[in-house]
Amino acid sequence: MKRRDEPCRGDSVAYKAMVLMLATALAGTALAAPNLVPNGDFHDGLNGWNVTNNDTCHPALVDAKAGAFTTAVQLKLNPNPGANPWDITLSRPIGEALAKGTSLRINVWMRSPEACPVNVIFQLGHAPWSTLVGQTLTPGADWTQYVLRGSLAQETAAGEGTISFQLGKQAGTVEIAGVEMMTVPDNPLGLIPFVLPWDDNAAGVTNVSAWLDKPAGTRGFVTVRDGHLYTGDRRLRLLGTNITANCCFPTHADAEKVAARLAKFGINCVRFHHMDSAWANPGILQDDRLTLAPEQVDRLDYFIAQLKRNGIYADLNLHVSREYPNMPRWEGMPDFFKGVDNFYPPMLKMQHDYARDLLTHVNPYTGNAYAAEPAVAIVEINNENGLIGCWRGGQLDQMPDVYQKDLSRQWNEWLKAKYADDATLKRAWAASSKPLGAEMLDNGDFHRQADKWTLEIHEGTTGSSEARTDGPDGKPALRINAAHVDGVGWHVQFHQPGLKVEAGKLYTLRFQARADSPREVSLDCKMAHEPWENFWAASVEVTSEWKQFALVVTPSASDDNGRITFGNLGVKTGSIDLAGVSFRPGASYEPRPGDALGTVAAIRWTEFGGLPPEMQADWMSFLWDTEQGYWTGMSKYLKDDLKVHAVIIGTAVGFSSAAMQAKLDAVDGHAYWYHPMFPSKPWDAIDWVVENKSMAGAPGGGTLPGLALSRVAGKPFTVTEYQHPAPNTHNSEAFLLLAAYGAMQDWDGIFSFCYGSNRDNWDAKMITSFFAVDQHPTQMATMAAAAALFLRGDVAVPKTKAVGASTAEQTRQLLRTYGPWFNAEAFGIKHMTAMQRPVEMSLDGKPAAPGPAATAASPFVSDGGQLTWDYNGGDGCVTINAPKSKAAIGGISGGPFNLGGVIIAPKPNIQNWAAITLTVMEGTSFTEAGRLLITATAYAENTAMGWKDERKTSVGAAWGHAPSIVEGVPATITLPVAAGRVKVWALDERSQRMGPVAVRDEGGKAVFDLGPEHKTLWYEAQIQ
């Protein structure tokens, strides 16, 4: 479940999409010149266009709704067997002469119900027909704009170049509209080329490797003491990163350089992730997906040895993305058999075998087995996984019989242990049956169309409702159309408010539904007013055939103005029809065919809501016991059988209940601020959106409160995946905010996701994907400052914490309402308390003082005053005012920022947004002798990045090319010391001094200016 102020939690399969995007990356920029394609809108028919092979291609003009374009050419394709793509072509010559090196952008809208591949190219119009710019695209059923970008390797004379669409590969229909080609500048904003070298470990003010104990593990194994990580008698905080897929296996020479660079920036733990995937290319497993690949194991061994030497621990992930071999699959299954591998014995055995093979392997470069390696800090069992979460998502409903039968077997064994006989079971399950009462909905049959119902549309999505007469048995129905969506489910929803509901009382919700294509529809009963609290939630799978649904609702709270909501309609375009919606008090128990003690079928999510509460409670208890048994059983196997010394983590909370994860050594969380969304199909490398918004000062605290409120008292807490994904142009804030609030919350580890995207291209010199930080200039440039905030502990931990108390039974009950996505808010801790003091939940049932109440409105100031989270009327900003760290992160309108005598005065810039930090790297304060690191980051992109819209939410496949280019942030800095005591230098890309920055005296204080003239993101100041 997602909070409105928490755009998305982790989804580690993102790496697969990242690889696809790298493989297809082209470039583009904003429109900068007239369209070079006459009649690209087809308003003059096919005038000027040529269609080859009309016998296998039948062109026609049709109406279109493709952005601003209303006419398209429709091509019905029937290629001959073995045809080449160019055997069917739509093309026209370009009348302009174009010089060598000219950067071109091609825009085109397309759709194809059959997903026919199309080569979109600009080529020579004569032999040798060379492609100068182009890409193969596969449009889907919905209109999508595609953006291509490239530079010409040769000049073309007027009329020599041709824009072509090659369509001869597959039968079907393709529609094309809005064809545009224009010349564009590579760097329209005049940004500064800035690349942080991949192999840099030079000494300097940004090198904090001395803060790491070398070798890692020198103080002994990582242990848990007093709810925190320790090595020996010293607290251990982990500033980590994820290294993924084939990057886990660098060459020996590269391993040495990568390890040294990580240490330079203070990264002291590497989480080895997606090692087991088939697409790691190569991964750690051989083709049988069962046995370890010796060459990759050797590379891993050497890499871990180099990390250890540099003071960097390892976090070894066991199951992440391995497809268990020879296991039956099904449509709509969870990725990598998640959920199923929590209970299915053959998969459990494969997990045991893999763990044994990896963890008992002796690393020849350290002399230790990984189970007994002090530099292995953490072992994680199964990434983003949980039986209950997958079951509640409906992903297990259509499991093949081999899995359903085994789950049913285990379910019946559980029931036999609880109930003496069949009669006892059936009496128990019928205990609370009540006759149905009066109808509570007005116009639930839609005989007055949509009267009394509300279609709610948000943030640029579009939709409508339409009365129908073709409901079941000819009765009225209502169609809800989602015409334009952004991938966020609650942005389109349909509901009726004004319902009085009582906590714990049974209600029956019945309705009939169909959709134009299969889709998941969420259902909930919630407040029809702030704070929109949910009383009950479920989801159903709606298909193209009318189907009757019946669900039993038990609200968790009473309210005089509740509502029934049909949601998740903003995930994809299309329509859903509803008929005969009824909401009545009462419910009855009717045994399912064949249900008897010993033969009770496993319960599917889509039928769960219609079952009596007692049967629901038993099923949820069974799932709880089964899933918890998986986590504790795997932990016991690792510790007792394999003798693993490392801290054991199960999975990230939310994917599994925090109460279950607290049975292991530590609790973990994942979060992403505006994770990529895919409106048409999952992980489409072209059709995606990343909201381009800053999190700093956001009203709900962004990702941070949800993470903080997931912490469990008495357990270390880590965040092993975190990112503000590219190309968000505010994302240099990510690890500064995480480090500052992670330190204030007294967490034990924070990890960026991820470091690197291709082991054969460490030196990309550009932003390579949504997630990779290693070549992201502004994110890496802030890492040393983040290390000071978190590793060094520059932000103090307030003395008072807020604790929400619960019992194990209460957390079990929450599973029926929220599933595993709950936290301390469910136990009375206000959301924004997390911005002021440490928060956690106690699961032992002991009363706990909740601590002072949270401030009611922005700004939210942490206890002790070191952190301020200020919404500032939408121009949000966060300030850090600690003795050795100062920062202003976010909108600059509230400046200048006086932070204990250190004044940060940003000047207007591209977004009027910046992240500016000052960190004491040597010395004790900003007034004593020492050295300071200053970072000033804001807008960043690649050369010739191909933005698809003014809000800069997507570049499709047009990621541009090297080098990365950045804004030189203008600002004035004042230090509370005499100007004669201060020297300042701009630093180069290896953080070496380039040249002096003038320091002047203003009122007895040292003042100097940052700006684009210095061509850098960071500076060094020396106080004498």
Order of alpha helices (4+ residues) and beta strands (2+ residues): alpha-beta-beta-beta-beta-beta-beta-beta-beta-beta-beta-beta-beta-beta-beta-beta-alpha-beta-alpha-beta-alpha-beta-beta-beta-alpha-alpha-alpha-beta-beta-beta-beta-beta-beta-beta-beta-beta-beta-alpha-alpha-beta-alpha-beta-alpha-beta-alpha-beta-alpha-alpha-beta-alpha-beta-beta-beta-beta-beta-beta-beta-beta-beta-beta-beta-beta-beta-beta-beta-beta-beta
